[in-house]
């Protein structure tokens, strides 16, 4: 996916690095699901 703004490239780089690390992606998933209420939870990931 081609981005338009340099700032988008920075965000894409950060998320790519997070997703490449099992530890970091696990922490991100934990924080993300912590703020979802029960009706928005996904049963499997």
PQR file with spaces between the fields and no chain letter, atoms N, CA, C, O and H, PARSE charges and radii, in Angstrom:
ATOM       1  N    UNK     1       0.845   -1.175    0.000 -0.4000 1.5000
ATOM       2  CA   UNK     1       0.000    0.000    0.000 -0.0000 2.0000
ATOM       3  C    UNK     1       0.889    1.236    0.000  0.5500 1.7000
ATOM       4  O    UNK     1       1.727    1.412    0.884 -0.5500 1.4000
ATOM       5  N    UNK     2       0.701    2.063   -0.972 -0.4000 1.5000
ATOM       6  CA   UNK     2       1.513    3.263   -1.093 -0.0000 2.0000
ATOM       7  C    UNK     2       0.930    4.376   -0.235  0.5500 1.7000
ATOM       8  O    UNK     2      -0.272    4.640   -0.261 -0.5500 1.4000
ATOM       9  H    UNK     2       0.020    1.920   -1.690  0.4000 1.0000
ATOM      10  N    UNK     3       1.800    5.016    0.518 -0.4000 1.5000
ATOM      11  CA   UNK     3       1.358    6.128    1.358 -0.0000 2.0000
ATOM      12  C    UNK     3       1.659    7.450    0.671  0.5500 1.7000
ATOM      13  O    UNK     3       2.493    7.520   -0.232 -0.5500 1.4000
ATOM      14  H    UNK     3       2.777    4.801    0.539  0.4000 1.0000
ATOM      15  N    UNK     4       0.981    8.481    1.101 -0.4000 1.5000
ATOM      16  CA   UNK     4       1.104    9.788    0.477 -0.0000 2.0000
ATOM      17  C    UNK     4       2.012   10.707    1.278  0.5500 1.7000
ATOM      18  O    UNK     4       2.804   11.454    0.704 -0.5500 1.4000
ATOM      19  H    UNK     4       0.304    8.424    1.835  0.4000 1.0000
ATOM      20  N    UNK     5       1.902   10.657    2.588 -0.4000 1.5000
ATOM      21  CA   UNK     5       2.622   11.584    3.443 -0.0000 2.0000
ATOM      22  C    UNK     5       3.774   10.897    4.176  0.5500 1.7000
ATOM      23  O    UNK     5       3.658    9.733    4.558 -0.5500 1.4000
ATOM      24  H    UNK     5       1.259   10.050    3.054  0.4000 1.0000
ATOM      25  N    UNK     6       4.883   11.608    4.372 -0.4000 1.5000
ATOM      26  CA   UNK     6       6.008   11.029    5.128 -0.0000 2.0000
ATOM      27  C    UNK     6       5.597   10.583    6.528  0.5500 1.7000
ATOM      28  O    UNK     6       6.120    9.602    7.056 -0.5500 1.4000
ATOM      29  H    UNK     6       4.977   12.554    4.061  0.4000 1.0000
ATOM      30  N    UNK     7       4.664   11.308    7.114 -0.4000 1.5000
ATOM      31  CA   UNK     7       4.203   10.956    8.455 -0.0000 2.0000
ATOM      32  C    UNK     7       3.541    9.571    8.459  0.5500 1.7000
ATOM      33  O    UNK     7       3.683    8.813    9.419 -0.5500 1.4000
ATOM      34  H    UNK     7       4.239   12.105    6.684  0.4000 1.0000
ATOM      35  N    UNK     8       2.822    9.249    7.388 -0.4000 1.5000
ATOM      36  CA   UNK     8       2.211    7.929    7.262 -0.0000 2.0000
ATOM      37  C    UNK     8       3.277    6.848    7.213  0.5500 1.7000
ATOM      38  O    UNK     8       3.091    5.762    7.762 -0.5500 1.4000
ATOM      39  H    UNK     8       2.706    9.865    6.608  0.4000 1.0000
ATOM      40  N    UNK     9       4.384    7.138    6.563 -0.4000 1.5000
ATOM      41  CA   UNK     9       5.490    6.173    6.493 -0.0000 2.0000
ATOM      42  C    UNK     9       6.045    5.892    7.884  0.5500 1.7000
ATOM      43  O    UNK     9       6.390    4.753    8.200 -0.5500 1.4000
ATOM      44  H    UNK     9       4.535    8.020    6.117  0.4000 1.0000
ATOM      45  N    UNK    10       6.131    6.918    8.708 -0.4000 1.5000
ATOM      46  CA   UNK    10       6.640    6.750   10.067 -0.0000 2.0000
ATOM      47  C    UNK    10       5.707    5.857   10.880  0.5500 1.7000
ATOM      48  O    UNK    10       6.166    4.983   11.616 -0.5500 1.4000
ATOM      49  H    UNK    10       5.851    7.844    8.452  0.4000 1.0000
ATOM      50  N    UNK    11       4.410    6.072   10.749 -0.4000 1.5000
ATOM      51  CA   UNK    11       3.433    5.262   11.473 -0.0000 2.0000
ATOM      52  C    UNK    11       3.488    3.823   10.980  0.5500 1.7000
ATOM      53  O    UNK    11       3.464    2.888   11.781 -0.5500 1.4000
ATOM      54  H    UNK    11       4.037    6.782   10.151  0.4000 1.0000
ATOM      55  N    UNK    12       3.559    3.643    9.675 -0.4000 1.5000
ATOM      56  CA   UNK    12       3.649    2.299    9.101 -0.0000 2.0000
ATOM      57  C    UNK    12       4.906    1.583    9.593  0.5500 1.7000
ATOM      58  O    UNK    12       4.863    0.390    9.894 -0.5500 1.4000
ATOM      59  H    UNK    12       3.578    4.402    9.024  0.4000 1.0000
ATOM      60  N    UNK    13       6.009    2.297    9.676 -0.4000 1.5000
ATOM      61  CA   UNK    13       7.262    1.714   10.166 -0.0000 2.0000
ATOM      62  C    UNK    13       7.132    1.271   11.629  0.5500 1.7000
ATOM      63  O    UNK    13       7.585    0.188   11.997 -0.5500 1.4000
ATOM      64  H    UNK    13       6.043    3.266    9.432  0.4000 1.0000
ATOM      65  N    UNK    14       6.521    2.103   12.444 -0.4000 1.5000
ATOM      66  CA   UNK    14       6.351    1.766   13.863 -0.0000 2.0000
ATOM      67  C    UNK    14       5.499    0.509   14.012  0.5500 1.7000
ATOM      68  O    UNK    14       5.870   -0.405   14.748 -0.5500 1.4000
ATOM      69  H    UNK    14       6.153    2.983   12.146  0.4000 1.0000
ATOM      70  N    UNK    15       4.362    0.456   13.322 -0.4000 1.5000
ATOM      71  CA   UNK    15       3.489   -0.711   13.450 -0.0000 2.0000
ATOM      72  C    UNK    15       4.135   -1.960   12.852  0.5500 1.7000
ATOM      73  O    UNK    15       3.919   -3.060   13.361 -0.5500 1.4000
ATOM      74  H    UNK    15       4.060    1.199   12.725  0.4000 1.0000
ATOM      75  N    UNK    16       4.909   -1.818   11.802 -0.4000 1.5000
ATOM      76  CA   UNK    16       5.617   -2.967   11.234 -0.0000 2.0000
ATOM      77  C    UNK    16       6.603   -3.532   12.242  0.5500 1.7000
ATOM      78  O    UNK    16       6.734   -4.749   12.373 -0.5500 1.4000
ATOM      79  H    UNK    16       5.085   -0.925   11.389  0.4000 1.0000
ATOM      80  N    UNK    17       7.290   -2.657   12.949 -0.4000 1.5000
ATOM      81  CA   UNK    17       8.251   -3.119   13.963 -0.0000 2.0000
ATOM      82  C    UNK    17       7.536   -3.760   15.143  0.5500 1.7000
ATOM      83  O    UNK    17       8.011   -4.756   15.688 -0.5500 1.4000
ATOM      84  H    UNK    17       7.183   -1.668   12.843  0.4000 1.0000
ATOM      85  N    UNK    18       6.402   -3.200   15.543 -0.4000 1.5000
ATOM      86  CA   UNK    18       5.626   -3.790   16.646 -0.0000 2.0000
ATOM      87  C    UNK    18       5.138   -5.180   16.253  0.5500 1.7000
ATOM      88  O    UNK    18       5.274   -6.126   17.027 -0.5500 1.4000
ATOM      89  H    UNK    18       6.016   -2.390   15.101  0.4000 1.0000
ATOM      90  N    UNK    19       4.577   -5.307   15.067 -0.4000 1.5000
ATOM      91  CA   UNK    19       4.028   -6.589   14.634 -0.0000 2.0000
ATOM      92  C    UNK    19       5.108   -7.636   14.379  0.5500 1.7000
ATOM      93  O    UNK    19       4.825   -8.833   14.418 -0.5500 1.4000
ATOM      94  H    UNK    19       4.467   -4.538   14.437  0.4000 1.0000
ATOM      95  N    UNK    20       6.334   -7.205   14.119 -0.4000 1.5000
ATOM      96  CA   UNK    20       7.438   -8.145   13.906 -0.0000 2.0000
ATOM      97  C    UNK    20       7.929   -8.759   15.214  0.5500 1.7000
ATOM      98  O    UNK    20       8.600   -9.791   15.201 -0.5500 1.4000
ATOM      99  H    UNK    20       6.564   -6.232   14.087  0.4000 1.0000
ATOM     100  N    UNK    21       7.605   -8.143   16.319 -0.4000 1.5000
ATOM     101  CA   UNK    21       8.040   -8.626   17.629 -0.0000 2.0000
ATOM     102  C    UNK    21       6.877   -9.302   18.341  0.5500 1.7000
ATOM     103  O    UNK    21       5.871   -8.652   18.623 -0.5500 1.4000
ATOM     104  H    UNK    21       7.059   -7.304   16.329  0.4000 1.0000
ATOM     105  N    UNK    22       6.994  -10.602   18.639 -0.4000 1.5000
ATOM     106  CA   UNK    22       5.913  -11.284   19.353 -0.0000 2.0000
ATOM     107  C    UNK    22       5.602  -10.636   20.712  0.5500 1.7000
ATOM     108  O    UNK    22       4.438  -10.540   21.103 -0.5500 1.4000
ATOM     109  H    UNK    22       7.812  -11.130   18.410  0.4000 1.0000
ATOM     110  N    UNK    23       6.627  -10.200   21.415 -0.4000 1.5000
ATOM     111  CA   UNK    23       6.418   -9.568   22.721 -0.0000 2.0000
ATOM     112  C    UNK    23       5.673   -8.238   22.578  0.5500 1.7000
ATOM     113  O    UNK    23       4.709   -7.979   23.298 -0.5500 1.4000
ATOM     114  H    UNK    23       7.572  -10.277   21.098  0.4000 1.0000
ATOM     115  N    UNK    24       6.123   -7.408   21.656 -0.4000 1.5000
ATOM     116  CA   UNK    24       5.498   -6.094   21.459 -0.0000 2.0000
ATOM     117  C    UNK    24       4.076   -6.230   20.923  0.5500 1.7000
ATOM     118  O    UNK    24       3.185   -5.498   21.355 -0.5500 1.4000
ATOM     119  H    UNK    24       6.907   -7.619   21.071  0.4000 1.0000
ATOM     120  N    UNK    25       3.851   -7.147   19.997 -0.4000 1.5000
ATOM     121  CA   UNK    25       2.493   -7.300   19.467 -0.0000 2.0000
ATOM     122  C    UNK    25       1.559   -7.868   20.534  0.5500 1.7000
ATOM     123  O    UNK    25       0.372   -7.543   20.551 -0.5500 1.4000
ATOM     124  H    UNK    25       4.574   -7.741   19.647  0.4000 1.0000
ATOM     125  N    UNK    26       2.075   -8.698   21.408 -0.4000 1.5000
ATOM     126  CA   UNK    26       1.271   -9.205   22.516 -0.0000 2.0000
ATOM     127  C    UNK    26       0.865   -8.100   23.475  0.5500 1.7000
ATOM     128  O    UNK    26      -0.271   -8.062   23.946 -0.5500 1.4000
ATOM     129  H    UNK    26       3.040   -8.962   21.393  0.4000 1.0000
ATOM     130  N    UNK    27       1.800   -7.201   23.763 -0.4000 1.5000
ATOM     131  CA   UNK    27       1.480   -6.063   24.646 -0.0000 2.0000
ATOM     132  C    UNK    27       0.447   -5.149   23.988  0.5500 1.7000
ATOM     133  O    UNK    27      -0.479   -4.679   24.649 -0.5500 1.4000
ATOM     134  H    UNK    27       2.723   -7.232   23.380  0.4000 1.0000
ATOM     135  N    UNK    28       0.606   -4.898   22.687 -0.4000 1.5000
ATOM     136  CA   UNK    28      -0.350   -4.059   21.966 -0.0000 2.0000
ATOM     137  C    UNK    28      -1.737   -4.703   21.990  0.5500 1.7000
ATOM     138  O    UNK    28      -2.734   -4.023   22.235 -0.5500 1.4000
ATOM     139  H    UNK    28       1.359   -5.279   22.151  0.4000 1.0000
ATOM     140  N    UNK    29      -1.802   -5.998   21.739 -0.4000 1.5000
ATOM     141  CA   UNK    29      -3.089   -6.709   21.768 -0.0000 2.0000
ATOM     142  C    UNK    29      -3.718   -6.622   23.150  0.5500 1.7000
ATOM     143  O    UNK    29      -4.926   -6.412   23.265 -0.5500 1.4000
ATOM     144  H    UNK    29      -0.992   -6.551   21.540  0.4000 1.0000
ATOM     145  N    UNK    30      -2.922   -6.780   24.196 -0.4000 1.5000
ATOM     146  CA   UNK    30      -3.428   -6.730   25.569 -0.0000 2.0000
ATOM     147  C    UNK    30      -4.039   -5.357   25.867  0.5500 1.7000
ATOM     148  O    UNK    30      -5.136   -5.272   26.420 -0.5500 1.4000
ATOM     149  H    UNK    30      -1.941   -6.952   24.103  0.4000 1.0000
ATOM     150  N    UNK    31      -3.338   -4.296   25.506 -0.4000 1.5000
ATOM     151  CA   UNK    31      -3.840   -2.937   25.739 -0.0000 2.0000
ATOM     152  C    UNK    31      -5.086   -2.681   24.907  0.5500 1.7000
ATOM     153  O    UNK    31      -6.053   -2.097   25.396 -0.5500 1.4000
ATOM     154  H    UNK    31      -2.447   -4.365   25.057  0.4000 1.0000
ATOM     155  N    UNK    32      -5.067   -3.112   23.661 -0.4000 1.5000
ATOM     156  CA   UNK    32      -6.212   -2.904   22.776 -0.0000 2.0000
ATOM     157  C    UNK    32      -7.454   -3.567   23.346  0.5500 1.7000
ATOM     158  O    UNK    32      -8.504   -2.932   23.441 -0.5500 1.4000
ATOM     159  H    UNK    32      -4.282   -3.587   23.263  0.4000 1.0000
ATOM     160  N    UNK    33      -7.352   -4.828   23.724 -0.4000 1.5000
ATOM     161  CA   UNK    33      -8.515   -5.552   24.239 -0.0000 2.0000
ATOM     162  C    UNK    33      -8.930   -5.084   25.626  0.5500 1.7000
ATOM     163  O    UNK    33     -10.081   -5.269   26.021 -0.5500 1.4000
ATOM     164  H    UNK    33      -6.499   -5.344   23.647  0.4000 1.0000
ATOM     165  N    UNK    34      -8.031   -4.496   26.352 -0.4000 1.5000
ATOM     166  CA   UNK    34      -8.356   -3.970   27.675 -0.0000 2.0000
ATOM     167  C    UNK    34      -9.415   -2.870   27.579  0.5500 1.7000
ATOM     168  O    UNK    34     -10.224   -2.706   28.492 -0.5500 1.4000
ATOM     169  H    UNK    34      -7.096   -4.346   26.031  0.4000 1.0000
ATOM     170  N    UNK    35      -9.410   -2.121   26.480 -0.4000 1.5000
ATOM     171  CA   UNK    35     -10.324   -0.988   26.343 -0.0000 2.0000
ATOM     172  C    UNK    35     -11.577   -1.297   25.525  0.5500 1.7000
ATOM     173  O    UNK    35     -12.388   -0.404   25.281 -0.5500 1.4000
ATOM     174  H    UNK    35      -8.753   -2.254   25.738  0.4000 1.0000
ATOM     175  N    UNK    36     -11.744   -2.545   25.101 -0.4000 1.5000
ATOM     176  CA   UNK    36     -12.976   -2.934   24.419 -0.0000 2.0000
ATOM     177  C    UNK    36     -13.967   -3.453   25.439  0.5500 1.7000
ATOM     178  O    UNK    36     -13.588   -4.125   26.399 -0.5500 1.4000
ATOM     179  H    UNK    36     -11.085   -3.270   25.299  0.4000 1.0000
ATOM     180  N    UNK    37     -15.227   -3.144   25.234 -0.4000 1.5000
ATOM     181  CA   UNK    37     -16.220   -3.743   26.110 -0.0000 2.0000
ATOM     182  C    UNK    37     -16.582   -5.132   25.579  0.5500 1.7000
ATOM     183  O    UNK    37     -16.203   -5.489   24.463 -0.5500 1.4000
ATOM     184  H    UNK    37     -15.535   -2.598   24.455  0.4000 1.0000
ATOM     185  N    UNK    38     -17.300   -5.900   26.361 -0.4000 1.5000
ATOM     186  CA   UNK    38     -17.569   -7.300   26.032 -0.0000 2.0000
ATOM     187  C    UNK    38     -18.279   -7.497   24.695  0.5500 1.7000
ATOM     188  O    UNK    38     -18.020   -8.485   24.008 -0.5500 1.4000
ATOM     189  H    UNK    38     -17.607   -5.610   27.267  0.4000 1.0000
ATOM     190  N    UNK    39     -19.156   -6.592   24.317 -0.4000 1.5000
ATOM     191  CA   UNK    39     -19.892   -6.795   23.075 -0.0000 2.0000
ATOM     192  C    UNK    39     -19.031   -6.564   21.836  0.5500 1.7000
ATOM     193  O    UNK    39     -19.433   -6.936   20.734 -0.5500 1.4000
ATOM     194  H    UNK    39     -19.366   -5.790   24.875  0.4000 1.0000
ATOM     195  N    UNK    40     -17.868   -5.966   21.993 -0.4000 1.5000
ATOM     196  CA   UNK    40     -16.980   -5.737   20.857 -0.0000 2.0000
ATOM     197  C    UNK    40     -15.793   -6.705   20.822  0.5500 1.7000
ATOM     198  O    UNK    40     -14.941   -6.609   19.939 -0.5500 1.4000
ATOM     199  H    UNK    40     -17.541   -5.664   22.888  0.4000 1.0000
ATOM     200  N    UNK    41     -15.738   -7.614   21.758 -0.4000 1.5000
ATOM     201  CA   UNK    41     -14.633   -8.582   21.815 -0.0000 2.0000
ATOM     202  C    UNK    41     -14.737   -9.588   20.672  0.5500 1.7000
ATOM     203  O    UNK    41     -15.829   -9.955   20.238 -0.5500 1.4000
ATOM     204  H    UNK    41     -16.430   -7.691   22.475  0.4000 1.0000
ATOM     205  N    UNK    42     -13.595  -10.011   20.208 -0.4000 1.5000
ATOM     206  CA   UNK    42     -13.508  -11.066   19.191 -0.0000 2.0000
ATOM     207  C    UNK    42     -13.181  -12.349   19.940  0.5500 1.7000
ATOM     208  O    UNK    42     -12.286  -12.362   20.784 -0.5500 1.4000
ATOM     209  H    UNK    42     -12.708   -9.712   20.560  0.4000 1.0000
ATOM     210  N    UNK    43     -13.893  -13.420   19.641 -0.4000 1.5000
ATOM     211  CA   UNK    43     -13.718  -14.646   20.398 -0.0000 2.0000
ATOM     212  C    UNK    43     -12.399  -15.355   20.083  0.5500 1.7000
ATOM     213  O    UNK    43     -11.864  -16.054   20.944 -0.5500 1.4000
ATOM     214  H    UNK    43     -14.621  -13.409   18.955  0.4000 1.0000
ATOM     215  N    UNK    44     -11.870  -15.192   18.883 -0.4000 1.5000
ATOM     216  CA   UNK    44     -10.606  -15.831   18.529 -0.0000 2.0000
ATOM     217  C    UNK    44      -9.747  -14.853   17.741  0.5500 1.7000
ATOM     218  O    UNK    44     -10.257  -14.066   16.944 -0.5500 1.4000
ATOM     219  H    UNK    44     -12.305  -14.624   18.184  0.4000 1.0000
ATOM     220  N    UNK    45      -8.426  -14.910   17.974 -0.4000 1.5000
ATOM     221  CA   UNK    45      -7.517  -14.060   17.201 -0.0000 2.0000
ATOM     222  C    UNK    45      -6.333  -14.783   16.721  0.5500 1.7000
ATOM     223  O    UNK    45      -5.479  -14.198   16.056 -0.5500 1.4000
ATOM     224  H    UNK    45      -8.012  -15.550   18.621  0.4000 1.0000
